[in-house]
Amino acid sequence: MTPNPAIMRSVEQLGYRVTVGDVATQIGLNIAEVNQSLLALAADAGGHLQVAESGDVVYQFPKNFRDIIRNKYLQIRLKEWWKKVWSVLFYLIRISFAILLVASIVLIIVTITIIMTASSNRDDDNRSSSRGNNFFFFPDLFWYFSPNYGDNRQERRRERGENSEMNFFEAVFSFLFGDGDPNANLEERRWEEIGAVISNNQGAVVAEQVAPYLDDVGEKYQQEYEDYMLPVLVRFNGMPQVSSDGQIVYYFPELQVRASKKQRRSISEYLHEFSWNFSAASSGQIMLSAGLGGVNFVGALILGNLLRNGTIAAQIGGLVAFVQGIYGLLLAYGTGFLAIPLIRYFWIKRRNDQISTRNLQRQERARLLAGADASLQKKIAFAREFATEKIIGKEDSVYSTDTDLLEQEFQNKQIGD
C-alpha cells in the first residue's frame, strides 16, 4: 500500500512520535484509515511501536522516514517526477491561449491587408480610400503591440495601487478560465476543523459545537435533530452518551490518547467557504484581454465578410486560401474567447450567492453556540464530564519494537521489584 501523503506530512508536523488520535484530529481522516496507514508506514519506514501498560499504542518514526519511503517506492518517485513535469506542461498550456490569440489577430490582420491591397490594385480609383480605411481600422491594435504600451500599463497599475504577479500570457488564461476552485480542499478543511474542535474539548463535544462546520443540518438542529452527527461518529469512532434529562453528548476515546501534550489549536468559529473570483489578473490585464478578444472577434467577422463568396481566396491563393480553409476555427476561437468569460461571470455570481447563504447559515449556528442558553450550557457541562486527555510519554512505554523483548521484560521486572 502506497503511504498516504497527508499522514506522512502529519507525522512530520507532530514531531515523528504520534498516536492514531493525534493524526486523526490533525488531518480529519477516518480512524480506521489512519490506524491502517500508520501500521503500513511504520512497517515500510522502519518505525517502532511503543505500547503503554494501558494497551495504548504510540508510533515512533525516524526523521528520515520520507527518504526511506521514497527509495522504496518507485510509484512515489514517479509521482514526484510527474508533478514537476506537469507543472511545466500546465504552464505551457496556460500561455498557449494567449499565443493563439495573438497569432489569430496577426493572421486576420495580415489576411485582411492582403485582400484589401489586392482589391485596391484592381481599382486604382479606390486605392487611396482603401488604404485610409485599412489604417483607420487597426490603430488601437498597433497600440497594444507598441513598445511603450507595457510601460504605460504598468504605470497605470501603480497609480491604482495594483500589484499583479501575472504576466500577459498567464492573465489571458485567467481571464478565460479563472484560477481554480478556491474551495477545492473544503472537505479536508471541514474534517480538520471538526477534529480540532474535538481535540480542543478533550474528546467530548455536543452537537451544537460541531454544527457550524457541517452542511445540510437544517433549521431545527438544536433539539431532536442530531442525525448529522452520525458521519462524525463513524469517522472518529465516537460514542453517544445520554444524560438523565435526555440530552445527548458525544465522546471519542481514541482521540483522547496523545503522544505528547499539545497546545489548543486556533480555528475559525465556523467553516468559511471562499467566494469565487472572476480572475486574479489585474483590472488592466482583464481589460487588455477583453479588448484583444473583441478585436479578434470583430476582425474575424470582417474577414468572413471578405471571404464569404470564396472567389477572392481562389484568385489570390497562398495565405488567403489557407485562412479560408481554417476560417471556421478562427471564428469559433474568437466567439469562445468572449463567450466563455461571459458565461463564467454569471455562473460565478450564482455560485457565490449559494456560498454566501451557506456561510450565513453556519455563522448563525456559531452565534447560537456563543450565546448558549441555560439548557445548552447544562448540556456542555455534561459533556465535560467525559472530557479527558491521556498522554503516553516515553517513560510510560512497557514494550517497544525497537528493543529486544527479553531485555524489556527484565527491565520491567526490575522496575516492578
C-alpha positions in Angstrom: 0.0 0.0 0.0 1.5 3.3 -1.0 1.8 5.7 2.0 -0.8 8.4 2.4 1.0 11.8 1.8 -1.3 13.6 4.3 -0.4 11.1 7.0 3.3 11.4 6.2 3.0 15.2 6.5 1.1 15.0 9.7 3.8 12.7 11.3 6.4 15.3 10.4 4.4 18.2 11.9 3.7 16.2 15.1 7.3 15.5 15.8 7.6 11.9 14.5 6.0 10.4 17.6 2.2 10.1 17.2 -0.9 8.2 18.2 -3.8 7.4 16.0 -5.8 10.1 17.7 -3.0 12.7 17.1 -3.1 12.1 13.4 -6.9 11.8 13.1 -7.5 15.1 14.7 -4.7 16.8 12.8 -5.9 15.9 9.3 -9.5 14.7 10.0 -9.2 11.3 8.4 -11.2 8.2 9.4 -9.8 6.4 12.5 -9.7 3.1 10.8 -7.9 4.5 7.8 -5.3 6.3 10.0 -4.7 3.1 12.0 -4.1 1.0 9.0 -1.9 3.7 7.3 0.3 4.2 10.4 0.9 0.5 10.7 1.8 0.3 7.0 4.0 3.4 7.2 5.8 2.0 10.3 6.5 -1.3 8.5 7.8 0.4 5.4 9.8 3.2 7.0 11.4 1.3 9.9 9.1 2.9 12.5 8.6 1.4 16.0 5.6 0.7 18.2 5.6 1.7 21.8 2.9 0.1 23.9 1.8 1.6 27.3 0.6 -0.5 30.2 -3.0 0.6 29.3 -2.6 -1.0 25.9 -2.4 2.3 24.0 0.0 2.4 21.1 2.4 5.2 20.1 4.2 5.2 16.7 7.8 6.4 16.7 9.3 7.2 13.2 12.8 8.1 12.2 13.3 11.6 11.0 14.5 10.4 7.6 11.4 8.2 7.1 10.4 10.1 4.0 13.7 9.4 2.3 13.3 5.7 3.2 9.8 5.6 1.7 11.0 7.4 -1.5 13.8 5.0 -2.1 11.5 2.0 -1.5 8.5 3.0 -3.7 9.0 3.7 -7.4 5.5 5.0 -7.6 6.3 7.8 -5.2 9.4 8.8 -7.2 7.4 8.7 -10.4 4.6 10.8 -8.9 7.1 13.4 -7.7 8.7 13.4 -11.2 5.4 13.7 -12.9 4.4 16.6 -10.6 7.5 18.6 -11.8 6.8 17.7 -15.5 3.1 18.6 -15.2 3.9 22.0 -13.7 5.9 22.8 -16.8 3.2 21.3 -19.2 0.4 23.1 -17.5 2.3 26.4 -17.7 2.7 25.9 -21.4 -1.0 25.1 -21.7 -1.8 28.3 -19.9 0.3 30.6 -22.1 -0.8 28.8 -25.3 -4.2 30.6 -25.2 -2.5 34.0 -25.3 -0.2 32.8 -28.0 -3.2 31.6 -30.1 -5.0 34.9 -29.5 -2.0 36.9 -30.8 -1.4 34.5 -33.7 -5.1 34.7 -34.6 -5.1 38.5 -34.6 -1.9 38.8 -36.6 -3.2 36.2 -39.1 -6.5 38.0 -39.5 -4.8 41.4 -39.9 -2.3 40.1 -42.5 -5.0 38.3 -44.5 -7.3 41.4 -44.5 -4.4 43.6 -45.5 -3.5 41.2 -48.4 -7.2 41.1 -49.6 -7.6 44.9 -49.4 -4.3 45.5 -51.1 -5.2 43.1 -53.9 -8.6 44.8 -54.3 -7.1 48.3 -54.4 -4.6 47.2 -57.1 -7.5 46.2 -59.3 -9.3 49.5 -58.7 -6.9 52.4 -58.9 -9.7 54.9 -58.3 -10.3 53.5 -54.8 -6.7 52.8 -53.8 -6.3 55.9 -51.5 -9.6 55.3 -49.7 -8.8 51.6 -49.2 -5.5 52.5 -47.6 -7.2 55.0 -45.5 -9.8 52.5 -44.2 -7.0 50.0 -43.5 -5.1 52.4 -41.4 -8.3 53.6 -39.6 -9.3 50.0 -38.6 -6.1 49.0 -36.9 -4.6 51.9 -34.8 -5.7 50.5 -31.5 -4.4 47.1 -32.2 -1.0 48.5 -33.2 -1.1 50.5 -29.9 -1.5 47.2 -27.9 1.7 45.9 -29.5 3.7 49.2 -29.4 6.9 49.1 -27.3 5.5 51.8 -24.9 2.2 50.0 -24.1 3.6 47.8 -21.4 5.3 50.7 -19.6 2.2 52.8 -19.7 0.1 49.9 -18.5 2.5 49.3 -15.6 2.4 53.0 -14.7 -1.4 53.0 -14.7 -1.4 49.9 -12.4 1.0 51.6 -10.0 -1.3 54.7 -9.9 -4.2 52.4 -8.9 -2.1 50.6 -6.3 -2.5 47.2 -8.1 0.1 44.5 -7.8 -0.2 41.5 -10.0 2.5 38.9 -10.4 0.9 37.5 -13.6 2.4 38.2 -17.0 0.2 38.9 -20.0 0.1 35.2 -21.1 -1.0 34.0 -17.7 -3.5 36.8 -17.4 -5.2 35.7 -20.7 -5.7 32.2 -19.3 -7.0 33.6 -16.0 -9.5 35.8 -17.9 -10.8 32.8 -19.8 -10.9 30.1 -17.2 -10.3 31.8 -13.8 -7.8 30.5 -11.3 -9.3 27.3 -10.0 -11.7 26.3 -7.2 -11.0 28.3 -4.1 -12.7 25.6 -2.1 -11.1 22.6 -3.7 -9.9 21.3 -0.3 -13.2 22.2 1.5 -13.8 18.7 2.8 -10.3 18.4 4.1 -10.7 21.7 5.9 -14.1 20.6 7.3 -12.8 17.5 8.9 -9.6 19.1 10.1 -11.6 21.8 11.9 -14.0 19.2 13.3 -11.1 17.2 14.6 -9.6 20.4 16.1 -13.0 21.1 17.9 -13.0 17.6 19.4 -9.3 17.9 20.3 -9.7 21.3 21.9 -12.6 20.0 24.0 -10.5 16.9 25.1 -12.5 14.4 23.1 -16.1 15.3 24.3 -18.5 17.6 22.5 -22.1 18.4 22.0 -23.7 18.5 18.5 -24.0 22.3 18.6 -20.2 22.6 18.8 -19.8 20.7 15.6 -22.8 22.1 13.6 -21.1 25.3 12.5 -18.7 23.1 10.4 -21.4 21.0 8.7 -23.9 21.4 5.9 -27.5 20.1 5.5 -28.0 20.4 9.2 -31.5 22.0 9.0 -33.0 25.0 10.8 -34.1 23.0 13.9 -30.8 21.3 14.5 -30.7 22.2 18.2 -33.3 20.0 19.5 -34.2 16.5 18.4 -32.5 16.6 15.0 -28.9 15.4 15.5 -28.7 12.8 12.7 -26.0 15.0 11.2 -23.6 13.8 13.9 -23.6 10.2 12.6 -20.8 10.7 10.0 -18.7 12.3 12.7 -19.2 9.4 15.0 -18.4 6.9 12.2 -15.3 8.8 11.1 -13.7 9.2 14.6 -15.2 6.1 16.4 -17.3 8.3 18.7 -19.8 7.2 21.3 -23.1 8.9 22.3 -23.9 9.3 26.0 -27.3 10.4 27.3 -27.8 12.4 30.4 -30.6 11.8 33.0 -32.8 14.5 31.3 -32.4 13.1 27.8 -29.6 15.3 26.4 -27.0 13.6 24.1 -23.3 14.3 24.2 -20.6 12.6 22.2 -17.1 11.5 23.2 -14.2 9.9 21.2 -12.0 7.7 23.4 -9.3 7.1 20.6 -8.9 10.9 20.1 -8.2 11.4 23.8 -4.9 9.4 23.7 -2.0 11.7 22.8 1.7 11.1 22.4 2.5 14.4 23.9 0.8 17.5 25.4 -0.5 19.7 22.5 -1.5 23.3 22.7 -5.1 24.3 21.9 -5.4 24.7 18.2 -6.8 28.0 16.9 -9.7 27.6 14.4 -12.4 29.8 13.0 -15.8 29.9 14.7 -17.4 28.3 11.6 -16.4 26.7 8.3 -16.0 29.5 5.9 -16.3 28.9 2.2 -14.3 31.3 0.0 -16.0 33.2 -2.8 -15.0 32.6 -6.4 -13.1 35.4 -8.1 -13.6 36.1 -11.8 -9.8 36.4 -12.2 -6.7 37.1 -10.2 -5.3 39.2 -13.0 -5.3 43.0 -12.6 -8.1 45.1 -14.0 -5.8 46.4 -16.6 -4.8 42.9 -17.7 -8.5 41.9 -17.8 -9.4 44.9 -20.0 -6.4 44.2 -22.3 -7.5 40.5 -22.7 -11.2 41.5 -23.3 -10.1 44.3 -25.7 -7.9 41.9 -27.8 -10.7 39.4 -27.7 -13.0 42.0 -29.1 -10.5 43.0 -31.8 -10.1 39.3 -32.7 -13.8 38.7 -32.9 -14.6 41.9 -35.0 -11.6 41.1 -37.3 -12.9 37.6 -37.8 -16.4 39.0 -38.8 -14.8 41.4 -41.3 -12.6 38.7 -42.7 -15.6 36.4 -43.0 -17.4 39.1 -45.0 -14.5 39.5 -47.4 -14.2 35.7 -47.8 -17.9 34.9 -48.0 -18.2 34.1 -51.7 -14.8 32.2 -51.9 -13.8 33.9 -55.1 -11.1 36.2 -53.5 -9.4 33.2 -51.9 -9.4 31.4 -55.2 -7.9 34.4 -57.1 -5.2 35.3 -54.6 -4.4 31.8 -53.2 -1.5 31.3 -50.8 -2.1 32.5 -47.3 -5.6 33.8 -48.1 -6.6 30.3 -49.3 -5.1 28.8 -46.2 -7.1 31.2 -44.0 -10.2 30.4 -46.0 -9.8 26.8 -45.0 -9.4 27.4 -41.3 -11.8 30.3 -41.0 -14.3 28.3 -39.1 -11.7 27.6 -36.4 -10.7 31.3 -36.2 -14.4 32.4 -35.8 -15.0 29.7 -33.2 -12.0 30.7 -31.2 -12.9 34.4 -31.4 -16.5 33.6 -30.3 -15.4 31.3 -27.5 -12.8 33.8 -26.2 -15.6 36.2 -25.4 -18.4 33.8 -24.6 -16.6 31.6 -22.1 -15.7 34.5 -19.7 -19.3 35.9 -20.1 -20.9 32.6 -19.2 -18.4 32.1 -16.3 -19.2 35.6 -14.9 -22.9 34.7 -14.4 -22.1 31.2 -13.2 -19.7 32.7 -10.6 -22.3 35.2 -9.4 -24.9 32.4 -8.9 -22.3 30.2 -7.2 -21.2 33.0 -4.8 -24.8 33.6 -3.8 -25.1 30.0 -2.8 -21.8 30.1 -0.9 -22.9 33.3 1.0 -26.1 31.5 2.0 -24.2 28.5 3.4 -21.7 30.8 5.2 -24.6 32.7 6.8 -26.2 29.5 8.0 -23.0 28.3 9.6 -22.3 31.7 11.1 -25.8 31.7 12.6 -25.2 28.3 14.3 -21.9 29.7 15.7 -23.8 32.7 17.1 -26.3 30.4 18.8 -23.4 28.5 20.3 -21.7 31.7 21.5 -24.9 32.8 23.2 -25.8 29.5 24.6 -28.9 29.4 26.8 -29.2 27.6 30.1 -30.2 24.3 28.5 -27.2 24.3 26.1 -24.8 25.3 28.9 -26.0 22.4 31.0 -25.5 20.1 28.0 -21.9 21.3 27.5 -21.2 20.9 31.2 -22.4 17.3 31.0 -20.0 16.7 28.0 -17.1 18.0 30.1 -17.6 15.1 32.5 -16.3 12.8 29.7 -13.5 15.2 28.6 -10.1 13.7 29.4 -6.7 13.6 27.8 -4.3 10.6 28.2 -0.6 11.5 27.5 1.6 8.5 26.7 5.1 9.6 27.3 8.2 7.5 26.6 8.5 6.6 30.2 5.0 5.1 30.1 6.1 2.5 27.4 6.3 -1.1 28.7 7.1 -2.5 25.3 8.8 -1.2 22.1 9.6 -2.9 18.9 13.0 -1.3 18.7 14.3 -3.1 21.8 14.8 -6.8 22.5 11.7 -8.4 24.1 13.7 -10.3 26.8 15.7 -7.2 27.7 12.4 -5.2 28.1 10.9 -7.9 30.3 14.0 -7.9 32.5 13.9 -4.1 32.8 10.1 -4.1 33.6 10.7 -6.8 36.2 13.4 -4.7 37.9 11.1 -1.7 37.9 8.3 -3.9 39.4 10.7 -5.1 42.1 
